[in-house]
Amino acid sequence: MSEKSLPHSNKHPIPSTMMAVVTTGNGGYDKLEYKRVPLPQLRTGEVLLKVLAAGMNNTEINTCVG
């Protein structure tokens, strides 16, 4: 899959998409989907960070389950 890059001044191009875990509804792990999504559009005063790792704790999991 080829990716278009957004222009910017750094020598490393910013991809137009990213991988994300998206919730598809209330429930357990079966309601989490790992997929490619468009990069959010930045507004004035916002920055883009590259996240190398993330996690969920029991409170967040219980909130998803309901």
Sequence and secondary structure as in RCSB ss.txt:
>XXXX:A:sequence
MSEKSLPHSNKHPIPSTMMAVVTTGNGGYDKLEYKRVPLPQLRTGEVLLKVLAAGMNNTEINTCVG
>XXXX:A:secstr
    EE  SSSS EESEEEEEEE SSSSGGGEEEEEEE     TT            HHHHHHHH 
